[in-house]
Every structure is written in structure tokens, then in C-alpha cells.
Amino acid sequence: MIQWLKDLMGSNAAGIMPSQAAPAARAEAAPARVRAHQGETLAKQLALVIDLNVCVGCHACVTSCKQWNTSGSAGPLADEKPYGADPTGTFFNRVQTYEAGAFPGTDTIHFPKSCLHCEDPPCVPVCPTGASYKRKEDGIVLVDYDKCIGCKYCAWACPYGARELDEERQVMTKCTLCVDRIYDEHLPPADRKPACVKACPTGARLFGDVKDPDSEVSIAIRERGGYSLMPEWETSPANQYLPRRITETAGPGKADVDTGHFQ
């Protein structure tokens, strides 16, 4: 990660301990067997690869994530004022939709975003209680709710805004890659995927080991020019994105130069 953040984490500020730790309601269902050291290169790294070219912004990933995690080991995830003027709620996955370009050549962009499970996660070393950690066996970044005191240091350190404060329990939460699902031997092998991956109707979300060159995600990254979000932060995000294909139309009745479809 960038040098100023390294320097700050080495200062006394990151070592300030609040006076009392509040216990969390529930712990992670699958705690780490071995924790990775900061900056350690792992042999396996599970991650999501998101195809921006086929994401339609339907929010199926958002709702399925909310449902699974609220009823699973991470929940209950609070929604204290979901419909008010100033709504609050806890979500591990969000889809940001915006328009790019200028009229009449505007383009609608749907951009799903969640914890990127960085190989060098800045949220881990700033945690004063060790609640945030990276698993050595699969690279997933998790939060031990029994140790979390809700100080929000991890949210401040995360450059992607991927940390969420559960306002009812006062603990920091985040995407777990459905760790309680992907290792559940009671589920059929085809269902041992994150809930968002299973729910996506267009197949825009892929899941696998990005360190395995023969995995589906590695092949997609290699063949489609996959890229990391905000690489300038030097956190080496595990999650990656497949770029949109820019198309140009020549007018009514003319073929689209990229797809060959008529407009």
C-alpha cells in the first residue's frame, strides 16, 4: 500500500486501545485456522471477477447477499430506518449506477462493489484488537465480531469504502465471500458459491482462485483484460473487473460496429 499509510500505521495512533471492548452478538461461522501475515504472498486467493459488459444493474446480487448474510453467520444485519428520509442499513454488496458521456451519446454504467479481499489489506493492521484478519488458507478477509469494538479504524483505512457499521450491534461488517456457504459440505457442490454469484441472472459474477492459472476467473482475467480497482493504492485487490466493450452506432438501421446487431 502507499507509503504514507504505511508510515501512519507504524505510528502510535494505530495502537491506541479504547478502554473497553464490547462483545459482538455472534462470531464468524468459519474462523481462520491460520492468519496471514501482513503483505504475505499466498498460494491461494479466492475472489470475485465481475463482468461489467453484462451487468444490467438488476440488484439481484444485492438482495441475495442481504438475504443470505442476514439469515447466516454474519447476521442479523440491521436496517433501522430503511425507508425514511435518511435511510440506514448494512449491505455487503452495492451496485452503483451512473451515466457517462454527453447527450445524446450517454452510456449507463452499472458498477457492483464490495470488499475486494486485498492481498495487502490496509484494514487489517490498523485494527487495534486484531478483529480484522486475512485467512492464510484462502486469502479471505474477515472480521471476528467477538473482538470488534466498532472503532471504525478499518473503515477509515479502506480506500474502497467497503466496510459497513452494523448500527444495532456496533460492529464492523463486510463481504465474507459467503465463507459459511462455500465450505458447507451439506450443500451440493454446484451451490458452494457466494450467494451473489448464484443469483446473477446474466452470469456477470465469477468466483474462484485467482492464483490458479487454469481457473475460470484467471482465464477470464487473462483473455478479457481484467483489471484491479484503484491500483494506485497498492493494496493488490483480489477482486477484479472485466471491462466494458465500447460500441459505436452509425445511426438508425446501421449495424453496431462491435456486435453486428442492428439498432
C-alpha positions as CSV (number, residue, x, y, z in Angstrom):
1,M,0.0,0.0,0.0
2,I,1.1,3.6,-0.4
3,Q,3.9,4.8,1.9
4,W,2.0,7.5,3.9
5,L,-0.5,4.9,5.1
6,K,2.4,2.5,6.0
7,D,4.0,5.3,8.0
8,L,0.8,6.1,9.8
9,M,0.1,2.5,10.7
10,G,3.6,2.3,12.1
11,S,2.9,5.3,14.4
12,N,1.3,5.2,17.9
13,A,-2.0,6.3,16.5
14,A,-2.9,2.8,15.2
15,G,-2.0,1.4,18.6
16,I,-4.5,3.4,20.7
17,M,-6.7,0.9,22.5
18,P,-10.2,2.0,23.5
19,S,-10.9,1.4,27.2
20,Q,-13.4,-1.4,26.9
21,A,-14.3,-3.9,24.1
22,A,-17.9,-4.5,23.5
23,P,-18.7,-8.2,22.8
24,A,-20.5,-9.0,19.5
25,A,-23.6,-11.0,19.3
26,R,-22.2,-13.7,17.1
27,A,-18.8,-14.8,15.8
28,E,-17.9,-15.9,12.3
29,A,-19.0,-19.5,11.5
30,A,-15.7,-20.3,9.9
31,P,-12.9,-18.7,11.9
32,A,-9.4,-18.6,10.4
33,R,-7.2,-21.6,11.2
34,V,-4.1,-19.7,10.3
35,R,-3.9,-15.9,9.8
36,A,-1.8,-14.5,7.0
37,H,0.9,-12.0,7.9
38,Q,0.7,-8.5,6.5
39,G,1.9,-8.5,2.9
40,E,2.4,-12.2,2.8
41,T,2.0,-13.8,-0.7
42,L,-0.5,-16.6,-0.5
43,A,-0.6,-19.7,-2.7
44,K,-4.4,-19.5,-2.9
45,Q,-6.6,-16.4,-3.2
46,L,-10.4,-16.7,-3.6
47,A,-12.0,-13.7,-5.3
48,L,-14.8,-12.4,-7.5
49,V,-14.4,-11.3,-11.1
50,I,-17.2,-9.1,-12.3
51,D,-18.0,-8.7,-16.0
52,L,-19.1,-5.1,-16.4
53,N,-20.1,-5.8,-20.0
54,V,-23.1,-8.0,-19.0
55,C,-24.1,-6.5,-15.6
56,V,-27.6,-5.0,-16.1
57,G,-27.9,-3.4,-12.6
58,C,-30.8,-5.6,-11.6
59,H,-29.6,-5.7,-7.9
60,A,-30.2,-9.5,-7.7
61,C,-26.7,-9.8,-6.2
62,V,-27.5,-7.1,-3.6
63,T,-30.8,-8.7,-2.4
64,S,-29.4,-12.3,-2.4
65,C,-26.4,-11.1,-0.4
66,K,-28.6,-9.4,2.1
67,Q,-30.9,-12.4,2.5
68,W,-28.1,-15.0,2.9
69,N,-26.0,-13.0,5.3
70,T,-28.8,-11.7,7.4
71,S,-30.0,-15.3,8.0
72,G,-26.5,-16.7,8.1
73,S,-23.4,-16.4,10.3
74,A,-22.9,-12.7,9.6
75,G,-26.4,-11.6,10.6
76,P,-28.7,-10.2,11.7
77,L,-27.7,-7.2,9.6
78,A,-29.6,-4.2,10.9
79,D,-31.9,-1.9,8.9
80,E,-33.1,0.5,11.5
81,K,-34.6,3.1,9.1
82,P,-34.7,1.5,5.7
83,Y,-37.5,3.7,4.3
84,G,-37.0,7.1,6.0
85,A,-35.6,10.3,4.6
86,D,-32.2,9.4,6.0
87,P,-32.1,5.6,5.5
88,T,-29.6,3.4,7.3
89,G,-28.8,-0.2,6.6
90,T,-26.0,-2.8,6.4
91,F,-25.1,-4.2,3.0
92,F,-22.0,-6.2,2.0
93,N,-22.6,-5.6,-1.8
94,R,-23.9,-2.5,-3.5
95,V,-24.4,-1.6,-7.2
96,Q,-23.6,2.0,-8.2
97,T,-25.3,3.2,-11.4
98,Y,-24.4,6.3,-13.2
99,E,-24.3,7.9,-16.7
100,A,-21.2,8.6,-18.6
101,G,-20.7,10.7,-21.7
102,A,-22.7,13.6,-23.0
103,F,-26.2,13.6,-24.6
104,P,-27.1,12.1,-27.0
105,G,-24.2,9.7,-26.6
106,T,-24.7,8.8,-23.0
107,D,-24.0,5.4,-21.6
108,T,-25.4,3.8,-18.4
109,I,-22.8,2.1,-16.2
110,H,-23.6,-0.4,-13.5
111,F,-20.7,-0.9,-11.1
112,P,-21.1,-3.6,-8.4
113,K,-18.7,-3.1,-5.5
114,S,-17.9,-5.0,-2.3
115,C,-14.9,-5.8,-0.2
116,L,-12.1,-6.6,-2.6
117,H,-10.2,-9.0,-0.3
118,C,-6.9,-7.2,-0.9
119,E,-3.7,-9.2,-0.8
120,D,-2.2,-6.4,1.3
121,P,-5.4,-5.1,3.1
122,P,-4.9,-1.8,4.9
123,C,-7.9,-2.6,7.1
124,V,-6.0,-5.4,8.9
125,P,-3.0,-3.7,10.5
126,V,-5.0,-0.6,11.7
127,C,-7.4,-2.8,13.8
128,P,-6.4,-2.3,17.4
129,T,-8.0,-5.5,18.6
130,G,-7.0,-7.9,15.8
131,A,-10.6,-8.3,14.8
132,S,-9.9,-7.8,11.1
133,Y,-7.7,-10.5,9.6
134,K,-6.8,-12.3,6.4
135,R,-7.1,-16.1,6.2
136,K,-3.9,-17.8,5.1
137,E,-5.7,-20.8,3.6
138,D,-7.8,-18.9,1.0
139,G,-7.0,-15.2,1.3
140,I,-10.5,-14.1,2.5
141,V,-10.5,-11.0,4.7
142,L,-12.9,-11.4,7.7
143,V,-14.0,-9.7,10.9
144,D,-14.1,-11.5,14.3
145,Y,-17.2,-9.9,15.7
146,D,-16.2,-11.0,19.3
147,K,-13.1,-8.8,19.1
148,C,-14.6,-5.9,17.1
149,I,-15.3,-2.8,19.2
150,G,-16.7,-0.7,16.3
151,C,-14.0,1.9,16.4
152,K,-14.2,2.3,12.5
153,Y,-10.4,2.4,12.0
154,C,-10.8,-0.2,9.3
155,A,-13.5,1.9,7.5
156,W,-11.2,4.8,7.6
157,A,-8.3,2.8,6.2
158,C,-10.2,1.1,3.4
159,P,-9.8,3.2,0.2
160,Y,-12.8,1.4,-1.4
161,G,-15.5,2.2,1.2
162,A,-16.2,-1.5,1.7
163,R,-16.7,-1.5,5.5
164,E,-20.2,-1.3,7.0
165,L,-21.0,-0.5,10.6
166,D,-23.9,-2.6,11.9
167,E,-25.6,0.1,14.0
168,E,-27.5,-2.3,16.2
169,R,-24.6,-4.4,17.2
170,Q,-21.9,-1.7,16.8
171,V,-19.5,-4.0,14.9
172,M,-17.9,-3.5,11.6
173,T,-19.1,-5.9,8.8
174,K,-18.1,-6.7,5.3
175,C,-18.3,-9.2,2.5
176,T,-17.2,-12.6,3.6
177,L,-17.3,-14.3,0.1
178,C,-20.1,-16.3,1.8
179,V,-17.4,-18.3,3.7
180,D,-20.2,-20.1,5.6
181,R,-21.6,-21.3,2.3
182,I,-18.7,-22.1,0.0
183,Y,-17.3,-24.7,2.5
184,D,-20.7,-26.2,3.5
185,E,-20.5,-29.9,2.7
186,H,-24.2,-30.2,3.2
187,L,-24.8,-28.2,0.0
188,P,-24.4,-29.6,-3.5
189,P,-21.1,-28.7,-5.0
190,A,-22.8,-26.5,-7.6
191,D,-24.2,-24.4,-4.8
192,R,-21.0,-23.8,-3.0
193,K,-20.6,-20.3,-4.4
194,P,-21.2,-16.9,-3.0
195,A,-24.9,-16.0,-2.9
196,C,-24.4,-13.1,-5.3
197,V,-22.8,-15.4,-7.9
198,K,-25.6,-17.9,-7.7
199,A,-28.3,-15.1,-8.1
200,C,-26.8,-13.2,-11.0
201,P,-29.1,-13.8,-14.0
202,T,-26.6,-12.7,-16.6
203,G,-23.6,-14.6,-15.3
204,A,-21.7,-11.3,-14.7
205,R,-20.1,-12.6,-11.5
206,L,-17.4,-15.3,-11.5
207,F,-15.8,-16.9,-8.4
208,G,-12.6,-18.8,-8.0
209,D,-8.9,-18.9,-7.2
210,V,-7.2,-16.0,-9.0
211,K,-3.8,-17.6,-8.1
212,D,-4.7,-20.7,-10.1
213,P,-3.8,-20.0,-13.8
214,D,-6.2,-22.7,-15.0
215,S,-9.2,-21.4,-13.0
216,E,-12.2,-19.8,-14.7
217,V,-11.5,-16.5,-13.1
218,S,-7.8,-16.4,-14.1
219,I,-8.7,-17.4,-17.7
220,A,-11.3,-14.6,-17.9
221,I,-8.8,-12.0,-16.5
222,R,-6.1,-13.1,-18.9
223,E,-8.3,-13.2,-22.0
224,R,-10.6,-10.3,-21.3
225,G,-8.1,-7.8,-19.9
226,G,-9.3,-7.9,-16.3
227,Y,-8.1,-5.1,-14.0
228,S,-8.0,-4.1,-10.4
229,L,-9.8,-1.2,-8.9
230,M,-7.6,1.8,-7.9
231,P,-4.2,0.1,-8.2
232,E,-2.5,3.3,-7.1
233,W,-3.3,2.4,-3.5
234,E,-1.0,-0.6,-3.8
235,T,-3.3,-2.9,-1.9
236,S,-3.4,-5.6,-4.7
237,P,-7.2,-6.2,-4.7
238,A,-8.1,-9.8,-5.3
239,N,-11.4,-9.0,-6.9
240,Q,-11.1,-7.8,-10.4
241,Y,-13.3,-6.4,-13.2
242,L,-13.7,-7.3,-16.8
243,P,-14.0,-4.1,-18.9
244,R,-17.0,-3.0,-20.9
245,R,-16.7,-3.1,-24.7
246,I,-17.3,0.3,-26.1
247,T,-19.6,0.2,-29.1
248,E,-20.4,2.9,-31.7
249,T,-23.5,3.0,-33.8
250,A,-23.7,4.6,-37.2
251,G,-27.3,5.6,-37.0
252,P,-30.8,4.1,-37.4
253,G,-30.7,0.9,-39.5
254,K,-26.9,0.6,-39.4
255,A,-25.0,-2.2,-37.8
256,D,-23.3,-1.9,-34.5
257,V,-19.6,-2.0,-35.2
258,D,-18.8,-4.2,-32.2
259,T,-21.7,-6.7,-32.1
260,G,-23.2,-6.6,-35.5
261,H,-26.7,-6.1,-34.1
262,F,-28.9,-3.6,-35.8
263,Q,-30.1,-0.6,-33.9
